[in-house]
Amino acid sequence: MATSAALRIGRVDRILDALGDSTRRRIIRLLSAGPMSVSDLSRPLGITVTAVTQHLRILQSCALLKSHKKGRVRMCSLDMSGFETLEHWIREHRASWERRLDRLGSLLEED
């Protein structure tokens, strides 16, 4: 049975994989200004609505994006839960590296 930490690491891996694509990062930047429709997202990206939809599915699968139908239009917005997961992971690793660098600094000062 997988532990909670292992599940969180798997989720972080999916988030980082999703953000490894420049188009998906551009989608995140566009949505940071507020909700947009799929067709509105496709225009500045210069790709088809179908291609945008594929990217949106990936972002939604790792909780970076949420969408809902508003009439016949699919609206998208950021989902902060994925960003919170990533922020938690970064804080954990930052603290670990800061401790290591502090120990290194102490060792260097001894010499």
KOLTORNU-850498 format. One record per residue: residue number from 1; residue in one letter; chain; z, x, y of N, C-alpha, C, O in turn. Coordinates in steps of 0.05 Angstrom, whole numbers, plus 5000, padded with zeros to 4 digits. Each point is the difference from the previous one (the first is absolute). Layout:
N
> seke | nunu | drenvo | n_up | n_east | n_north | ca_up | ca_east | ca_north | c_up | c_east | c_north | o_up | o_east | o_north
> NUM | a | A | Z | X | Y | Z | X | Y | Z | X | Y | Z | X | Y $
...
// end
This chain:
111
> seke | nunu | drenvo | n_up | n_east | n_north | ca_up | ca_east | ca_north | c_up | c_east | c_north | o_up | o_east | o_north
> 1 | m | A | 5000 | 5017 | 4976 | 5000 | 4983 | 5024 | 5000 | 5018 | 5025 | 5015 | 5019 | 5001 $
> 2 | a | A | 4968 | 4974 | 5018 | 4998 | 5016 | 5025 | 5023 | 4995 | 5018 | 5010 | 4977 | 5002 $
> 3 | t | A | 5000 | 5044 | 5011 | 5022 | 4997 | 5019 | 4989 | 4991 | 5027 | 4976 | 5001 | 5005 $
> 4 | s | A | 5043 | 4991 | 5011 | 4992 | 4991 | 5027 | 4987 | 5023 | 5016 | 4981 | 4996 | 5015 $
> 5 | a | A | 5030 | 5029 | 4981 | 4989 | 5023 | 5014 | 4971 | 5005 | 4991 | 4983 | 5006 | 5016 $
> 6 | a | A | 5012 | 4991 | 4958 | 4973 | 5005 | 4990 | 4981 | 4979 | 5010 | 4977 | 5006 | 5006 $
> 7 | l | A | 5032 | 4969 | 4996 | 4983 | 4979 | 5011 | 4994 | 5005 | 5029 | 4977 | 4996 | 5009 $
> 8 | r | A | 5043 | 5014 | 5006 | 4996 | 5006 | 5029 | 4980 | 5023 | 5003 | 4983 | 4999 | 5017 $
> 9 | i | A | 5020 | 5021 | 4966 | 4981 | 5023 | 5001 | 4972 | 4990 | 4994 | 4981 | 5009 | 5014 $
> 10 | g | A | 5015 | 4974 | 4966 | 4974 | 4989 | 4994 | 4988 | 4985 | 5024 | 4977 | 5001 | 5006 $
> 11 | r | A | 5041 | 4984 | 5008 | 4991 | 4985 | 5023 | 4992 | 5019 | 5023 | 4979 | 4995 | 5013 $
> 12 | v | A | 5036 | 5026 | 4991 | 4994 | 5020 | 5020 | 4973 | 5013 | 4994 | 4984 | 5004 | 5018 $
> 13 | d | A | 5012 | 5003 | 4957 | 4975 | 5012 | 4991 | 4976 | 4982 | 5007 | 4979 | 5009 | 5010 $
> 14 | r | A | 5024 | 4965 | 4985 | 4978 | 4981 | 5006 | 4995 | 4998 | 5030 | 4977 | 4998 | 5009 $
> 15 | i | A | 5045 | 5003 | 5007 | 4997 | 4998 | 5029 | 4986 | 5025 | 5010 | 4981 | 4998 | 5016 $
> 16 | l | A | 5027 | 5026 | 4975 | 4987 | 5024 | 5009 | 4971 | 5002 | 4991 | 4983 | 5009 | 5015 $
> 17 | d | A | 5011 | 4981 | 4961 | 4972 | 4999 | 4991 | 4984 | 4982 | 5018 | 4978 | 5007 | 5008 $
> 18 | a | A | 5033 | 4970 | 4999 | 4986 | 4981 | 5017 | 4995 | 5012 | 5028 | 4979 | 4996 | 5011 $
> 19 | l | A | 5041 | 5018 | 4999 | 4997 | 5012 | 5027 | 4983 | 5025 | 5000 | 4994 | 5011 | 5021 $
> 20 | g | A | 4999 | 4999 | 4955 | 4982 | 5023 | 4998 | 4972 | 4995 | 5008 | 4984 | 5018 | 5004 $
> 21 | d | A | 5009 | 4956 | 4999 | 4973 | 4993 | 5008 | 4998 | 4995 | 5030 | 5016 | 4984 | 5010 $
> 22 | s | A | 4965 | 5028 | 5003 | 4999 | 4998 | 5029 | 4993 | 4972 | 5010 | 5010 | 4992 | 5021 $
> 23 | t | A | 4975 | 4993 | 4964 | 4994 | 4972 | 5008 | 5025 | 4983 | 4999 | 5005 | 4984 | 5018 $
> 24 | r | A | 5011 | 5020 | 4961 | 5025 | 4985 | 4999 | 5019 | 5007 | 5022 | 5015 | 4983 | 5010 $
> 25 | r | A | 4986 | 5043 | 4997 | 5017 | 5008 | 5023 | 4990 | 4987 | 5026 | 5016 | 4992 | 5017 $
> 26 | r | A | 4957 | 5006 | 4986 | 4989 | 4987 | 5024 | 5007 | 4970 | 5000 | 5006 | 4989 | 5021 $
> 27 | i | A | 4994 | 4999 | 4956 | 5008 | 4971 | 4998 | 5029 | 4997 | 5009 | 5007 | 4982 | 5015 $
> 28 | i | A | 5010 | 5036 | 4976 | 5029 | 5000 | 5008 | 5002 | 5003 | 5031 | 5015 | 4985 | 5013 $
> 29 | r | A | 4970 | 5034 | 4998 | 5000 | 5004 | 5029 | 4991 | 4974 | 5015 | 5012 | 4992 | 5020 $
> 30 | l | A | 4967 | 4996 | 4970 | 4990 | 4976 | 5013 | 5020 | 4977 | 4999 | 5004 | 4986 | 5019 $
> 31 | l | A | 5009 | 5011 | 4958 | 5019 | 4979 | 4996 | 5027 | 5005 | 5015 | 5016 | 4982 | 5004 $
> 32 | s | A | 4988 | 5043 | 5004 | 5025 | 5006 | 5015 | 4999 | 4986 | 5027 | 5021 | 4997 | 5012 $
> 33 | a | A | 4956 | 4995 | 4998 | 4998 | 4986 | 5025 | 5005 | 4970 | 4996 | 5004 | 4985 | 5020 $
> 34 | g | A | 4996 | 5006 | 4955 | 5004 | 4972 | 4995 | 4982 | 4989 | 4978 | 4982 | 5015 | 4992 $
> 35 | p | A | 5023 | 4961 | 4998 | 4984 | 4989 | 4978 | 4970 | 4998 | 5008 | 4993 | 4996 | 5023 $
> 36 | m | A | 4990 | 5007 | 4957 | 4971 | 4998 | 5003 | 4988 | 4987 | 4976 | 5011 | 5001 | 4978 $
> 37 | s | A | 4966 | 4986 | 5026 | 4986 | 4989 | 4978 | 4984 | 5022 | 4985 | 4996 | 5021 | 5011 $
> 38 | v | A | 4996 | 4973 | 4965 | 4985 | 5020 | 4984 | 4974 | 5006 | 5014 | 4992 | 5024 | 5001 $
> 39 | s | A | 4995 | 4956 | 5010 | 4974 | 5006 | 5014 | 5005 | 5016 | 5026 | 4983 | 5017 | 5007 $
> 40 | d | A | 5039 | 4978 | 5006 | 5006 | 5016 | 5024 | 5006 | 5029 | 4993 | 4994 | 5018 | 5016 $
> 41 | l | A | 5018 | 4986 | 4961 | 5005 | 5027 | 4991 | 4974 | 5015 | 4992 | 4998 | 5024 | 5005 $
> 42 | s | A | 4983 | 4961 | 4985 | 4975 | 5013 | 4990 | 4983 | 5012 | 5023 | 4987 | 5020 | 4997 $
> 43 | r | A | 5014 | 4967 | 5026 | 4983 | 5009 | 5023 | 5006 | 5028 | 5009 | 4982 | 5017 | 5000 $
> 44 | p | A | 5043 | 4990 | 5008 | 5006 | 5027 | 5009 | 4998 | 5021 | 4978 | 4995 | 5024 | 5006 $
> 45 | l | A | 5008 | 4967 | 4970 | 4998 | 5019 | 4977 | 4972 | 5006 | 4992 | 4994 | 5020 | 4988 $
> 46 | g | A | 4987 | 4962 | 5020 | 4972 | 5004 | 4993 | 4994 | 4997 | 4971 | 4982 | 5013 | 4989 $
> 47 | i | A | 5034 | 4970 | 4997 | 4996 | 4996 | 4971 | 4999 | 4970 | 4995 | 5007 | 4984 | 5017 $
> 48 | t | A | 4983 | 5008 | 4960 | 4997 | 4972 | 4993 | 5028 | 4987 | 4996 | 5020 | 5013 | 4994 $
> 49 | v | A | 4980 | 4960 | 5009 | 5024 | 4985 | 4994 | 5009 | 5004 | 4972 | 5024 | 5002 | 4994 $
> 50 | t | A | 4957 | 5000 | 4987 | 5007 | 5006 | 4972 | 5014 | 5026 | 4997 | 5020 | 5002 | 4985 $
> 51 | a | A | 4971 | 5019 | 5028 | 5013 | 5026 | 4999 | 5028 | 4999 | 5012 | 5019 | 5011 | 4990 $
> 52 | v | A | 4983 | 4975 | 5033 | 5027 | 4997 | 5013 | 5019 | 4986 | 4980 | 5023 | 5008 | 4998 $
> 53 | t | A | 4967 | 4971 | 4989 | 5017 | 4985 | 4982 | 5010 | 5018 | 4977 | 5023 | 4997 | 4992 $
> 54 | q | A | 4961 | 5021 | 4998 | 5009 | 5018 | 4979 | 5022 | 5018 | 5010 | 5020 | 5005 | 4986 $
> 55 | h | A | 4977 | 5005 | 5039 | 5021 | 5017 | 5011 | 5026 | 4984 | 5005 | 5022 | 5010 | 4996 $
> 56 | l | A | 4974 | 4965 | 5013 | 5024 | 4983 | 5005 | 5015 | 4994 | 4975 | 5025 | 5000 | 5000 $
> 57 | r | A | 4961 | 4997 | 4978 | 5014 | 4995 | 4974 | 5018 | 5023 | 4993 | 5022 | 4997 | 4991 $
> 58 | i | A | 4968 | 5028 | 5013 | 5016 | 5023 | 4994 | 5024 | 5002 | 5018 | 5022 | 5005 | 4991 $
> 59 | l | A | 4974 | 4990 | 5035 | 5023 | 5001 | 5019 | 5020 | 4978 | 4994 | 5024 | 5004 | 5002 $
> 60 | q | A | 4966 | 4973 | 4989 | 5018 | 4978 | 4994 | 5015 | 5006 | 4974 | 5024 | 4992 | 4997 $
> 61 | s | A | 4964 | 5021 | 4984 | 5013 | 5006 | 4974 | 5024 | 5019 | 5003 | 5017 | 5000 | 4983 $
> 62 | c | A | 4983 | 5016 | 5038 | 5023 | 5018 | 5004 | 5017 | 4991 | 5024 | 5015 | 5016 | 5012 $
> 63 | a | A | 4983 | 4959 | 4996 | 5017 | 4987 | 5020 | 4997 | 5013 | 5028 | 5020 | 5002 | 5015 $
> 64 | l | A | 4956 | 5007 | 4992 | 4995 | 5010 | 5027 | 4987 | 4978 | 5017 | 4999 | 5003 | 5025 $
> 65 | l | A | 4992 | 4977 | 4962 | 4984 | 4979 | 5014 | 5006 | 4973 | 4987 | 5005 | 4998 | 4975 $
> 66 | k | A | 4994 | 4981 | 5041 | 5002 | 4973 | 4989 | 4978 | 4983 | 5013 | 4991 | 5006 | 5022 $
> 67 | s | A | 5000 | 4974 | 4964 | 4979 | 4983 | 5010 | 5005 | 4971 | 4993 | 5015 | 4994 | 4982 $
> 68 | h | A | 4973 | 4989 | 5034 | 5003 | 4971 | 4995 | 4975 | 4986 | 5011 | 4987 | 5011 | 5018 $
> 69 | k | A | 5007 | 4966 | 4971 | 4978 | 4985 | 5010 | 5008 | 4983 | 5024 | 5021 | 4987 | 4999 $
> 70 | k | A | 4963 | 5013 | 5021 | 5004 | 4984 | 5024 | 4975 | 4984 | 5003 | 4980 | 5008 | 5012 $
> 71 | g | A | 5020 | 4968 | 4976 | 4975 | 4984 | 4998 | 4981 | 5014 | 4980 | 5007 | 5004 | 4977 $
> 72 | r | A | 4970 | 5004 | 5033 | 4980 | 5014 | 4983 | 5001 | 5030 | 5004 | 4984 | 5014 | 4988 $
> 73 | v | A | 5034 | 4995 | 5029 | 5001 | 5028 | 5007 | 5024 | 5014 | 4987 | 5022 | 4989 | 5000 $
> 74 | r | A | 4973 | 5034 | 4988 | 5022 | 5016 | 4988 | 5011 | 5019 | 5021 | 4985 | 5017 | 5010 $
> 75 | m | A | 5040 | 4979 | 4998 | 5013 | 5017 | 5020 | 5018 | 5021 | 4986 | 5012 | 4995 | 4980 $
> 76 | c | A | 4987 | 5029 | 5031 | 5015 | 5022 | 4989 | 5020 | 5011 | 5021 | 4995 | 5000 | 5024 $
> 77 | s | A | 5028 | 5010 | 4966 | 5020 | 5012 | 5017 | 5015 | 5021 | 4983 | 4998 | 5001 | 4976 $
> 78 | l | A | 5016 | 5016 | 5038 | 5015 | 5021 | 4986 | 5024 | 4988 | 4986 | 5012 | 4981 | 5009 $
> 79 | d | A | 4995 | 5030 | 4968 | 5023 | 4993 | 4984 | 5019 | 5023 | 5002 | 4995 | 5022 | 4989 $
> 80 | m | A | 5027 | 4975 | 5025 | 5018 | 5022 | 5005 | 5015 | 5010 | 4975 | 5011 | 5022 | 5001 $
> 81 | s | A | 4990 | 4962 | 4978 | 5015 | 5009 | 4976 | 4989 | 5026 | 4988 | 5015 | 5016 | 4991 $
> 82 | g | A | 4959 | 4987 | 5009 | 4988 | 5025 | 4989 | 5007 | 5023 | 5018 | 5005 | 5022 | 4990 $
> 83 | f | A | 4995 | 4974 | 5036 | 5006 | 5021 | 5019 | 5030 | 5008 | 4998 | 5007 | 5023 | 5002 $
> 84 | e | A | 5010 | 4957 | 4992 | 5029 | 5006 | 4997 | 5004 | 5016 | 4974 | 5017 | 5018 | 5000 $
> 85 | t | A | 4968 | 4976 | 4979 | 5002 | 5016 | 4976 | 4992 | 5029 | 5005 | 5014 | 5019 | 4992 $
> 86 | l | A | 4964 | 4985 | 5022 | 4991 | 5026 | 5007 | 5020 | 5015 | 5018 | 5005 | 5024 | 4997 $
> 87 | e | A | 5005 | 4962 | 5023 | 5020 | 5012 | 5018 | 5025 | 5009 | 4985 | 5010 | 5022 | 5005 $
> 88 | h | A | 4999 | 4962 | 4976 | 5024 | 5007 | 4984 | 4994 | 5026 | 4984 | 5016 | 5018 | 4999 $
> 89 | w | A | 4961 | 4983 | 4989 | 4992 | 5024 | 4984 | 4998 | 5025 | 5018 | 5010 | 5021 | 4992 $
> 90 | i | A | 4979 | 4976 | 5032 | 4998 | 5022 | 5018 | 5028 | 5010 | 5009 | 5005 | 5024 | 5000 $
> 91 | r | A | 5013 | 4957 | 5006 | 5027 | 5007 | 5008 | 5014 | 5015 | 4977 | 5014 | 5020 | 5006 $
> 92 | e | A | 4983 | 4971 | 4970 | 5013 | 5014 | 4977 | 4990 | 5028 | 4997 | 5016 | 5019 | 4997 $
> 93 | h | A | 4958 | 4985 | 5005 | 4988 | 5026 | 4997 | 5005 | 5018 | 5024 | 5004 | 5024 | 4997 $
> 94 | r | A | 4997 | 4965 | 5026 | 5006 | 5016 | 5024 | 5028 | 5011 | 4998 | 5004 | 5024 | 5006 $
> 95 | a | A | 5015 | 4960 | 4986 | 5028 | 5009 | 4998 | 5002 | 5023 | 4979 | 5014 | 5019 | 5005 $
> 96 | s | A | 4972 | 4978 | 4973 | 5000 | 5021 | 4979 | 4988 | 5026 | 5011 | 5012 | 5021 | 4996 $
> 97 | w | A | 4966 | 4978 | 5019 | 4988 | 5024 | 5011 | 5017 | 5012 | 5022 | 5001 | 5024 | 5002 $
> 98 | e | A | 5012 | 4959 | 5013 | 5017 | 5011 | 5021 | 5024 | 5015 | 4988 | 5007 | 5021 | 5011 $
> 99 | r | A | 5004 | 4969 | 4968 | 5022 | 5014 | 4986 | 4990 | 5027 | 4989 | 5014 | 5020 | 5003 $
> 100 | r | A | 4963 | 4980 | 4985 | 4989 | 5025 | 4990 | 4994 | 5020 | 5022 | 5006 | 5024 | 4997 $
> 101 | l | A | 4983 | 4967 | 5025 | 4995 | 5018 | 5022 | 5026 | 5010 | 5013 | 5001 | 5023 | 5009 $
> 102 | d | A | 5019 | 4960 | 4992 | 5026 | 5009 | 5010 | 5012 | 5022 | 4982 | 5011 | 5020 | 5010 $
> 103 | r | A | 4986 | 4977 | 4964 | 5010 | 5021 | 4981 | 4984 | 5025 | 5004 | 5012 | 5022 | 4999 $
> 104 | l | A | 4962 | 4976 | 5004 | 4983 | 5023 | 5004 | 5009 | 5015 | 5026 | 5002 | 5024 | 5001 $
> 105 | g | A | 5002 | 4960 | 5020 | 5009 | 5012 | 5026 | 5026 | 5014 | 4997 | 5004 | 5022 | 5012 $
> 106 | s | A | 5015 | 4967 | 4972 | 5026 | 5013 | 4996 | 4996 | 5026 | 4985 | 5013 | 5020 | 5006 $
> 107 | l | A | 4970 | 4980 | 4974 | 4995 | 5024 | 4984 | 4987 | 5022 | 5018 | 5008 | 5023 | 4998 $
> 108 | l | A | 4974 | 4969 | 5019 | 4987 | 5019 | 5017 | 5019 | 5012 | 5021 | 4998 | 5023 | 5008 $
> 109 | e | A | 5021 | 4961 | 5001 | 5020 | 5009 | 5019 | 5020 | 5020 | 4988 | 5010 | 5017 | 5014 $
> 110 | e | A | 4994 | 4981 | 4960 | 5019 | 5018 | 4986 | 4989 | 5028 | 4999 | 5016 | 5019 | 5001 $
> 111 | d | A | 4958 | 4985 | 4999 | 4988 | 5027 | 4998 | 5000 | 5013 | 5026 | 4991 | 5023 | 5001 $
// end
